[in-house]
């Protein structure tokens, strides 16, 4: 069976998997505590191809386990977001999920993320050329703004604050 995705895409997915594992506590912790396996098995997911050139990737149920852990730690679901990006979609939390959050805090967080994204974009375009790394960082920061805006909307929708 031929591959439908480019080698670069497989490498990107492997890199995202590695980042997700590291954010969740590293390969030893994820392997032993989350998956109940040896560290080497998790680290195999870091390489997009085996020695015979066959694709190798983290199984779907492991993605679900890993990303549930990440979200509980306050991180976004990195792998799912990357998969959504491959198909031209954005991934953001449901607005209602943040209904218990203080709206003032949520709006403050949105402003902080928007300011950081503006700084990133301004720095990236300063020389008139946006490098691939700068493009990635801009997209990452803008995703944070979208998530923060969604959180602020959900927080406002679930708020008991009075409006004038």
Beta strands, then each sheet from edge to edge (+ up, - down):
end
